[in-house]
Amino acid sequence: MAGIYLHIPFCRQACHYCNFHFSTSLRLKKDLLIALQHEITLQQHYLPQKEIATVYFGGGTPSLLSGTEIEGLLNQIQQYYTILPDAEITLEANPDDLTPQKLTELKQAGVNRLSIGIQSFFDADLQYMNRAHNATQALQCIVAAQNTGFTNLSIDLIYATPTLTPQQWLQNLQTAVHLHIPHVSAYCLTVEPKTALQAYIQKGIKSNIDEESAALHFDLLRQTLLQNGYLHYEISNFCLPGFVSRHNSSYWQQQPYLGIGPSAHSYNQTERSWNIANNAAYIKAIAQNKLPAQSETLTPQNRFNEYVMTSLRTSWGCNLQAVQQQFGDIYYQHLLKQSRQYLAQQQLTLENDVLYLHPDAQFVADAILAGLFV
């Protein structure tokens, strides 16, 4: 099954850590929505499968859109693809947007899963990150969403901020458990190049991230959520049984997807393409019936490295037989050879021809994965 991602590149204000493509000006919003609809038309033949199992509104801040605008985009997709009756339709949202009225609009528009950017239930953390909401709104929006009938909820949390003590991080996790949030995505704060956070740290205005604190927070994350019945199905993602993110899982399992909007990526299992990360240039090109995108044909090496990277990040692991069947004996033997040192160090485990990342090695996964690549 295939999925469709729509990038909504607008935010009310810039979070200091964010390096995604967005604009804090809504001046081009109307023109961009027209362009999104037109790109869907231009891309109607991109996916070989016409049945869509997941639709994901990401950003930016998609909750800045009205229910009518979201419904219009879904209707446009339906013109060329079939959104399955049980499709997962996710919208990323900020707490300050989720009023009872907005939640009702979203539900009526067809959204059945919310991914809410909580980040923390403490004001000091939110202020450090320059989030637009406060801790009270973080709590209120979850209760309001549940009261509106949203049962498939995910929240984002960020750990390792210098303002967050281990005890407060534990309280964040316990709050998620207490509120019966079925899906939690937890990310270590990273200092990305060319962000406001990097500039503030370099100037000494904000404190830098402490690696020891980050590792401790990750251990608390795993222990707390596993003890409360959550499945750790991807390094940064936890869910109660039955609440895996179907859309994101399709990325990790190399399923095809179409990306609509500026900076959006698409993948059809043979090539990857990405749109220009410039709202005005994107709108202009689409109006001229041009796709403002670059693409690359994926080599066996590209596809092998991606399979190793995505599969080992998940609880499903890296299937050695699948590697041999899809990529051939040279890649299979390479993976066997490269994995030996990590197996000996118990950073990887091998069960029934499937490689798994050991739970204790997940915090240093990037280094291990790089060592397995061709």
C-alpha positions in Angstrom: 0.0 0.0 0.0 1.1 3.5 -0.7 1.0 6.8 1.3 0.8 10.5 0.5 2.6 13.2 2.5 1.6 16.9 2.2 4.0 19.5 3.5 2.4 22.6 4.9 5.3 25.1 5.3 3.9 27.7 7.7 4.4 28.3 11.4 3.3 31.1 13.7 6.8 31.4 15.1 10.1 29.7 14.6 11.2 27.0 17.2 14.9 27.6 17.9 16.0 24.0 17.2 14.0 23.5 13.9 15.7 23.1 10.5 12.7 22.0 8.5 11.4 24.2 5.7 8.8 26.7 6.9 7.8 30.4 6.8 6.3 32.5 9.6 4.5 34.6 7.0 1.1 33.4 5.9 1.0 35.8 2.9 1.4 33.0 0.4 -1.0 30.5 2.1 -3.9 30.9 -0.4 -1.5 30.6 -3.4 0.3 27.6 -1.9 -3.0 25.7 -1.2 -3.9 26.2 -4.9 -0.4 24.9 -5.9 -0.7 21.9 -3.6 -4.0 20.9 -5.3 -2.5 21.4 -8.7 0.6 19.4 -7.9 -1.7 16.5 -6.9 -3.0 16.6 -10.4 0.5 16.8 -11.9 1.6 13.8 -9.8 -1.5 11.7 -10.5 0.6 9.0 -12.2 3.5 8.9 -9.8 2.4 6.0 -7.6 1.8 2.7 -9.4 -0.8 1.8 -6.8 -3.9 3.8 -6.8 -5.0 2.7 -3.3 -3.8 5.0 -0.5 -3.5 3.6 3.0 -2.1 6.7 4.7 -2.2 10.4 4.3 0.0 12.6 6.4 -0.2 16.4 6.8 3.3 17.5 8.0 5.1 20.7 8.3 5.5 23.4 9.4 2.2 23.5 11.3 -0.7 21.9 9.3 -3.1 22.8 12.2 -2.9 26.4 10.8 -5.2 25.1 8.0 -9.0 25.2 8.5 -11.1 22.0 8.3 -12.4 23.2 4.9 -8.9 23.6 3.5 -7.9 20.1 4.7 -11.0 18.6 3.3 -10.3 20.3 0.0 -6.9 18.7 -0.2 -8.3 15.2 0.7 -11.0 15.6 -2.0 -8.3 16.5 -4.6 -6.4 13.3 -3.7 -9.6 11.4 -4.2 -9.9 12.7 -7.7 -6.9 10.6 -8.8 -6.3 8.0 -6.0 -8.6 5.9 -3.8 -8.2 6.7 -0.1 -9.1 3.4 1.6 -12.0 3.5 4.0 -9.7 2.5 6.9 -6.9 4.8 5.8 -4.9 6.5 8.6 -5.1 10.3 8.1 -2.7 12.1 10.3 -2.3 15.8 10.9 0.5 17.3 12.9 -0.8 20.0 15.3 0.4 22.5 17.8 -1.4 22.7 21.1 -2.3 26.4 20.8 -4.3 25.6 17.6 -6.4 22.8 19.1 -9.5 24.6 20.4 -12.6 22.5 20.7 -14.0 24.1 17.6 -10.8 23.4 15.6 -10.8 19.8 16.8 -14.4 19.3 15.6 -13.5 20.8 12.2 -10.6 18.4 11.8 -12.6 15.4 12.7 -15.4 16.4 10.3 -12.8 17.0 7.5 -11.6 13.3 7.8 -8.6 13.5 10.1 -8.5 10.5 12.3 -5.1 10.7 13.9 -3.4 13.7 15.5 0.3 14.1 16.1 0.7 16.9 18.6 3.9 18.8 19.2 3.8 18.8 23.0 7.6 18.7 23.4 7.3 19.2 27.2 4.8 19.7 30.0 7.2 22.3 31.6 7.2 26.0 30.7 11.0 26.4 31.1 11.6 23.8 28.4 9.1 25.3 26.0 10.6 28.7 26.5 14.1 27.4 25.8 12.8 25.9 22.5 10.8 29.0 21.7 7.5 27.1 21.4 4.3 29.0 20.8 2.3 27.2 23.5 2.6 26.8 27.3 2.4 23.8 29.6 -1.3 24.5 30.5 -2.2 24.4 26.8 -0.2 21.2 26.4 -2.4 19.4 28.9 -5.7 21.1 27.8 -5.4 20.2 24.1 -4.9 16.5 24.8 -8.0 16.3 27.0 -10.0 18.4 24.4 -8.9 16.0 21.6 -10.0 13.0 23.6 -13.3 14.6 24.4 -13.8 15.3 20.7 -13.5 11.6 20.0 -9.8 11.3 18.8 -8.6 8.0 20.1 -5.6 7.7 17.9 -3.3 10.3 19.4 0.5 10.7 19.2 2.6 13.3 21.0 6.1 14.5 20.4 8.4 14.9 23.4 11.9 16.3 23.4 14.6 15.3 25.9 18.1 16.5 26.8 17.2 20.2 26.9 19.5 21.8 29.5 16.4 23.0 31.4 15.0 19.5 31.9 16.1 17.5 34.9 15.8 13.7 35.0 12.9 13.9 37.4 11.1 16.4 35.2 11.7 14.1 32.2 10.2 11.3 34.2 7.2 13.4 35.0 6.7 14.2 31.3 6.6 10.5 30.6 4.3 9.7 33.5 2.0 12.5 32.3 1.8 10.8 28.9 1.0 7.5 30.5 -1.5 9.0 32.9 -3.3 10.6 30.0 -3.5 7.3 28.1 -1.6 8.6 25.1 -1.4 5.6 22.7 1.7 6.8 20.8 4.8 8.7 21.9 7.6 10.0 19.7 10.5 11.1 21.8 13.5 12.9 20.2 16.8 13.9 21.6 17.4 17.6 21.2 20.0 18.1 18.5 21.8 21.4 17.5 21.3 21.6 13.8 23.4 23.8 11.6 22.1 27.3 10.7 19.4 27.2 13.4 18.8 29.9 16.1 19.7 27.4 18.8 23.2 26.9 17.3 23.7 30.6 17.1 22.6 31.1 20.7 24.8 28.3 22.0 27.8 29.7 20.1 27.2 33.1 21.6 26.8 31.7 25.1 23.1 32.9 25.4 21.8 29.4 25.8 23.4 26.3 27.4 24.5 23.4 25.2 23.2 19.8 25.4 24.9 17.4 27.8 25.5 13.9 26.3 25.4 12.2 29.6 22.1 13.7 30.4 20.8 12.7 27.0 21.8 9.1 27.6 20.2 9.0 31.0 17.0 10.5 29.6 16.9 7.8 26.9 17.3 5.1 29.5 14.4 6.6 31.5 12.3 6.8 28.4 12.7 3.1 27.6 12.2 1.9 31.1 9.2 4.0 31.9 7.2 3.3 28.7 8.1 -0.4 28.5 7.0 -0.8 32.1 3.7 0.7 31.2 2.9 -1.6 28.3 4.3 0.4 25.4 6.1 -1.3 22.5 9.4 0.2 21.5 9.0 -0.4 17.8 11.4 2.2 16.4 14.3 4.0 18.2 12.3 7.2 18.7 8.8 5.7 18.7 6.7 3.9 21.3 3.1 2.8 21.1 0.4 0.8 22.9 -0.5 -2.4 21.0 -2.5 -1.5 17.8 -1.3 2.1 17.6 1.8 1.8 15.4 2.2 4.8 13.1 1.2 3.2 9.8 2.5 6.1 7.7 5.9 6.3 9.3 6.2 2.5 9.3 5.7 2.6 5.5 8.9 4.7 5.3 10.9 2.3 7.4 9.6 -0.7 5.3 10.5 0.9 2.0 6.9 1.3 0.8 6.2 3.9 -2.0 5.0 7.4 -1.1 4.2 10.6 -2.8 5.3 13.9 -1.3 3.3 17.1 -2.2 4.5 20.6 -1.4 7.8 22.6 -1.1 10.6 20.4 0.2 8.5 17.2 0.2 10.2 14.0 -0.8 8.8 11.1 -2.9 9.9 7.5 -3.4 8.6 4.9 -5.8 11.1 2.1 -4.9 13.4 2.9 -7.9 14.0 6.6 -7.5 13.8 9.4 -5.0 12.8 13.0 -5.8 12.4 16.1 -3.7 10.7 19.5 -4.4 12.4 22.8 -4.1 12.4 24.2 -0.5 11.2 27.7 -1.5 7.5 28.6 -1.3 7.5 31.3 -4.0 9.5 29.3 -6.5 7.4 26.2 -5.8 4.2 28.2 -6.4 5.5 29.8 -9.6 6.7 26.5 -11.1 3.5 24.6 -10.3 1.5 27.4 -11.9 3.5 26.7 -15.1 2.7 23.0 -14.9 6.3 22.2 -14.0 7.4 20.0 -11.1 10.2 22.0 -9.3 11.9 18.8 -8.2 15.3 17.0 -8.4 15.5 13.2 -8.5 18.1 10.4 -8.2 17.9 6.8 -9.4 18.7 4.6 -6.5 21.6 2.2 -7.0 21.7 -1.2 -5.3 24.2 0.3 -2.9 21.7 3.2 -2.0 18.9 0.8 -1.5 21.0 -1.6 0.6 22.2 1.1 2.9 18.7 2.5 3.3 17.3 -1.0 4.1 20.0 -1.6 6.7 19.5 1.8 8.2 15.7 1.7 8.4 15.2 -1.9 9.3 17.7 -1.9 12.2 16.0 1.1 13.7 12.9 -0.9 14.2 11.8 -3.9 16.3 11.3 -5.9 13.0 15.0 -6.0 12.4 17.1 -6.6 9.3 16.3 -9.9 7.6 19.4 -11.5 6.2 17.4 -13.7 3.7 15.7 -10.6 2.4 19.1 -8.9 1.9 20.4 -12.0 -0.1 17.2 -12.1 -2.2 17.0 -8.4 -2.9 20.6 -7.4 -3.2 22.6 -10.6 -3.9 25.4 -12.6 -2.3 28.0 -9.8 -2.3 25.8 -7.5 -0.1 24.8 -10.5 2.0 28.4 -11.4 2.7 29.3 -7.8 3.3 26.7 -7.5 6.0 27.7 -10.8 7.6 31.3 -9.6 7.8 30.6 -6.1 9.0 28.2 -7.2 11.7 30.6 -9.6 13.4 32.3 -7.0 15.5 29.0 -5.6 16.7 27.7 -9.1 17.5 30.8 -9.9 19.5 30.3 -6.6 21.4 26.6 -7.5 21.9 25.5 -4.3 20.2 23.7 -6.5 17.6 21.9 -9.8 18.1 21.1 -12.4 15.5 18.0 -14.6 15.8 16.5 -16.8 13.1 18.5 -15.0 10.4 17.3 -11.5 11.5 19.7 -8.9 12.9 18.5 -6.7 15.7 20.0 -3.7 17.4 20.5 -4.5 21.0 18.4 -2.3 23.3 21.5 -1.0 25.1 23.0 0.1 21.8 20.1 2.1 20.5 21.4 5.4 21.8 24.6 5.0 19.7 22.8 3.5 16.7 24.1 5.9 14.1 27.7 4.8 14.5 26.8 1.1 14.3 24.6 1.6 11.2 27.4 3.6 9.5 29.7 0.7 10.1 27.4 -1.7 8.2 27.0 0.4 5.1 28.6 -0.3 1.8 
